[in-house]
Amino acid sequence: MEACATHGPSASAGGRVFRAALPPFEYLAATSVPEALRLLAKFRGRAVLLAGGTDVLVQMRTGKRVPEAVIDIKRVAALGGGVKVERGGRIAIGALTTLADIEHDAKLRRLVPLLPEAVATMASPQVRNRGTIGGNLCNAAPSADTAPPLLALDALVRLHTRKGVRTMPLAEFFTGPGRTALGTDAVLGAILVPKPPRGLRAAFRKHGVREAMECAVVSVAVAVAKERGTIRHARVVLGAVAPTPLRVPAAEALLVGHPGGPLDLLAAAGEAADAARPITDVRGSSDYRRDVVRTLVRRALEEVAG
Ligand SMILES: Cc1cc2nc3c(=O)[nH]c(=O)nc-3n(C[C@H](O)[C@H](O)[C@H](O)COP(=O)(O)OP(=O)(O)OC[C@H]3O[C@@H](n4cnc5c(N)ncnc54)[C@H](O)[C@@H]3O)c2cc1C
């Protein structure tokens, strides 16, 4: 989680030293999921999976990771497949789908524009051409930009383990900064986005300290569906202000059953600011981040519910 670290031991460590050369490691290219799982088991936590490498290679260059082996999964067809709309309307996104492919996918833009819009704010075209959605989630930076929109869309993740395939809510996937439910011996296969509720409107907001190539100081995703002028479904999710991306059920509860007037939105934004647990680092104090949460949640809600 080096490129966009917030929270965790490395968060405020400035002056990173990039090594001229990578430390020695064994390079292995898996061609199937069972092979990737077998190699992970063989190295018992001393290997790292490589997708686009935009996080892993930075971490190896700065000495944050010194794996004995790098297991390249780019050629594992079962982890690719791009974006597919299943019968019933659920969207399946292969873990190896690049950020650029997400950004430009016509189906996603039509069905869940929140995700491609958030991805378009990430990094640079070069990094988006290389980096994958699976890598962004598995790296588990609290500021990972695909996490808030996917949580606001109630996404699930499909995991491959030696015992078989299991699906879990993305909300249970993140366990801490840089840590996930994958542990050291599982592979993320796909991200599943349920068919959104009728009339869902959603917005993503990201605040950083510079215009381009910016990791979030605070990010916010909200999603609201109304029926006859009353909010029936609400999601409020924060990024970069807690050890993991954070859904705020208390803010959602203040919206559901209400018309979404200015006072409703203000109350929900206040609840979100209270729920945030931001750190102070070189890019912003904890109080500043909390204020930004309040403002971004209110503005995003005004766009979708006001
Ligand atoms: C200059 C720069 C700017 C950036 N800007 C942003 C930004 O604005 N927002 C943002 O969120 N991120 C940003 N990043 C971080 C990074 O580009 C993304 O997190 C990217 O999506 C990582 O994907 P990847 O395929 O390169 O992952 P990798 O580096 O290959 O892997 C990342 C981690 O995920 C694991 N992994 C990858 N795929 C799988 C899988 N299928 N199953 C299990 N584990 C897996 C790897 O083992 C590793 O631990 C930036 C990075 C750089 C270098």
The ligand as a MOL file (V3000), in Angstrom:
LIG
                    3D

  0  0  0     0  0            999 V3000
M  V30 BEGIN CTAB
M  V30 COUNTS 53 58 0 0 0
M  V30 BEGIN ATOM
M  V30 1 C 2.3720 6.7660 -9.4140 0
M  V30 2 C 1.2700 5.9620 -8.7880 0
M  V30 3 C 0.0580 6.5750 -8.5470 0
M  V30 4 C -0.9770 5.8400 -7.9530 0
M  V30 5 N -2.1730 6.4740 -7.7360 0
M  V30 6 C -3.1930 5.7940 -7.1380 0
M  V30 7 C -4.4350 6.4500 -6.8840 0
M  V30 8 O -4.6810 7.6030 -7.2550 0
M  V30 9 N -5.3900 5.7290 -6.2290 0
M  V30 10 C -5.1990 4.4430 -5.8280 0
M  V30 11 O -6.1000 3.8590 -5.2430 0
M  V30 12 N -4.0260 3.8040 -6.0910 0
M  V30 13 C -3.0300 4.4360 -6.7240 0
M  V30 14 N -1.8260 3.8070 -6.9710 0
M  V30 15 C -1.6350 2.4140 -6.5340 0
M  V30 16 C -1.7740 1.3230 -7.6050 0
M  V30 17 O -1.5580 1.7900 -8.9180 0
M  V30 18 C -3.1440 0.6270 -7.5560 0
M  V30 19 O -3.3510 0.1610 -6.2370 0
M  V30 20 C -3.2650 -0.5130 -8.5700 0
M  V30 21 O -4.6180 -0.7780 -8.8150 0
M  V30 22 C -2.5850 -1.8020 -8.1010 0
M  V30 23 O -2.8440 -2.8140 -9.0620 0
M  V30 24 P -1.6530 -3.7370 -9.6110 0
M  V30 25 O -2.2770 -4.7050 -10.5480 0
M  V30 26 O -0.5250 -2.9470 -10.1260 0
M  V30 27 O -1.2390 -4.4780 -8.2490 0
M  V30 28 P 0.1220 -5.2110 -7.8660 0
M  V30 29 O 1.1570 -4.2010 -7.5330 0
M  V30 30 O 0.4940 -6.2360 -8.8720 0
M  V30 31 O -0.3760 -5.9470 -6.5480 0
M  V30 32 C -0.8090 -5.2110 -5.4180 0
M  V30 33 C -1.0810 -6.1920 -4.2630 0
M  V30 34 O -2.2030 -7.0020 -4.5650 0
M  V30 35 C -1.8440 -8.3900 -4.5850 0
M  V30 36 N -2.6390 -8.9570 -5.6790 0
M  V30 37 C -2.7630 -8.4550 -6.9380 0
M  V30 38 N -3.6810 -9.1650 -7.6060 0
M  V30 39 C -4.1160 -10.1330 -6.7710 0
M  V30 40 C -5.0910 -11.1760 -6.8820 0
M  V30 41 N -5.8060 -11.3730 -7.9970 0
M  V30 42 N -5.3020 -11.9780 -5.8070 0
M  V30 43 C -4.6170 -11.8030 -4.6550 0
M  V30 44 N -3.6940 -10.8260 -4.4940 0
M  V30 45 C -3.4610 -10.0090 -5.5350 0
M  V30 46 C -0.3450 -8.4030 -4.7980 0
M  V30 47 O 0.2470 -9.5660 -4.2780 0
M  V30 48 C 0.0550 -7.1630 -4.0040 0
M  V30 49 O 0.0690 -7.4510 -2.6370 0
M  V30 50 C -0.7790 4.4840 -7.5820 0
M  V30 51 C 0.4520 3.8740 -7.8550 0
M  V30 52 C 1.4680 4.5950 -8.4440 0
M  V30 53 C 2.7760 3.9110 -8.7200 0
M  V30 END ATOM
M  V30 BEGIN BOND
M  V30 1 1 1 2
M  V30 2 1 2 3
M  V30 3 2 2 52
M  V30 4 2 3 4
M  V30 5 1 4 5
M  V30 6 1 4 50
M  V30 7 2 5 6
M  V30 8 1 6 7
M  V30 9 1 6 13
M  V30 10 2 7 8
M  V30 11 1 7 9
M  V30 12 1 9 10
M  V30 13 2 10 11
M  V30 14 1 10 12
M  V30 15 2 12 13
M  V30 16 1 13 14
M  V30 17 1 14 15
M  V30 18 1 14 50
M  V30 19 1 15 16
M  V30 20 1 16 17
M  V30 21 1 16 18
M  V30 22 1 18 19
M  V30 23 1 18 20
M  V30 24 1 20 21
M  V30 25 1 20 22
M  V30 26 1 22 23
M  V30 27 1 23 24
M  V30 28 2 24 25
M  V30 29 1 24 26
M  V30 30 1 24 27
M  V30 31 1 27 28
M  V30 32 2 28 29
M  V30 33 1 28 30
M  V30 34 1 28 31
M  V30 35 1 31 32
M  V30 36 1 32 33
M  V30 37 1 33 34
M  V30 38 1 33 48
M  V30 39 1 34 35
M  V30 40 1 35 36
M  V30 41 1 35 46
M  V30 42 1 36 37
M  V30 43 1 36 45
M  V30 44 2 37 38
M  V30 45 1 38 39
M  V30 46 1 39 40
M  V30 47 2 39 45
M  V30 48 1 40 41
M  V30 49 2 40 42
M  V30 50 1 42 43
M  V30 51 2 43 44
M  V30 52 1 44 45
M  V30 53 1 46 47
M  V30 54 1 46 48
M  V30 55 1 48 49
M  V30 56 2 50 51
M  V30 57 1 51 52
M  V30 58 1 52 53
M  V30 END BOND
M  V30 END CTAB
M  END
